[in-house]
Amino acid sequence: MKFLLNVGAEKCGTTWLYKYFKGHPEFYDMGKELNIIQRDDLVPILEDVSEYRKDIESFFRAVSNINQVTGDFTHYEGSSENVFRLIKNGLLKYDIEVVPVYIMRDPIRRSWSAWNTLGGGKIPNRSLASRFVMSNFISCKYKETVEALDSVFANPLYFFYEDFFTQSNINQICDELEISRHPAECDNKTGASSFKKMPNRFLKTFGKSVKNKEAAKYIFERFENVPWKLEDYP
């Protein structure tokens, strides 16, 4: 049995991929963004949720009882090696193999899309507090995530948002999950933000943040045929 672990990243097609598998006849839908593992204090532990969402071991047992391919579509970007190993080993106890999928996007455009999704508006002042919050929210953590995935899984599936929406990529994921190649609506992107012109202030303050520059450089060193422009990150 296989389990799809959609790692993210945010604003990189997670909702579209979830809706595809939600409609797949051989995939059991457990819901989107389950947040089974509490990654930080910002993810609340709710009382009015299904029993399997209250305890990680209960979740593993619940997955084993489904007897069908299923998955979790949570943004695990930036999670540590220990988090991914916990998920992998917890499901392996029930002979369930994890298939991790990580979709990345040009950091500048990803940040701008996230900003627009939040409603856009004025960029916060340059206080240390506001810069810290915004930089951590809309700066990507590709390097940390890829290194953690590589250390835990033999063959994580890596994709780039810019050329992800093709039937061949979906077929690859379905093949890894050992389910049929169900047709995908590749021209219908879900959750896309309204793309306005990016102001220079945003570009300099957040789009070309130190974190995004480091991430872009790492990705170009780690992967071939990256569909971004490295010259955008001097």
Secondary structure as GFF3:
##gff-version 3
##sequence-region A 1 234
A	DSSP	beta_strand	2	8	.	.	.	ID=ss1
A	DSSP	alpha_helix	14	22	.	.	.	ID=ss2
A	DSSP	three_ten_helix	51	53	.	.	.	ID=ss3
A	DSSP	alpha_helix	56	66	.	.	.	ID=ss4
A	DSSP	beta_strand	70	73	.	.	.	ID=ss5
A	DSSP	alpha_helix	81	92	.	.	.	ID=ss6
A	DSSP	beta_strand	97	104	.	.	.	ID=ss7
A	DSSP	alpha_helix	107	117	.	.	.	ID=ss8
A	DSSP	alpha_helix	128	138	.	.	.	ID=ss9
A	DSSP	alpha_helix	142	152	.	.	.	ID=ss10
A	DSSP	beta_strand	157	160	.	.	.	ID=ss11
A	DSSP	three_ten_helix	161	163	.	.	.	ID=ss12
A	DSSP	alpha_helix	167	177	.	.	.	ID=ss13
A	DSSP	alpha_helix	200	202	.	.	.	ID=ss14
A	DSSP	pi_helix	203	207	.	.	.	ID=ss15
A	DSSP	alpha_helix	210	222	.	.	.	ID=ss16
A	DSSP	three_ten_helix	230	232	.	.	.	ID=ss17
###
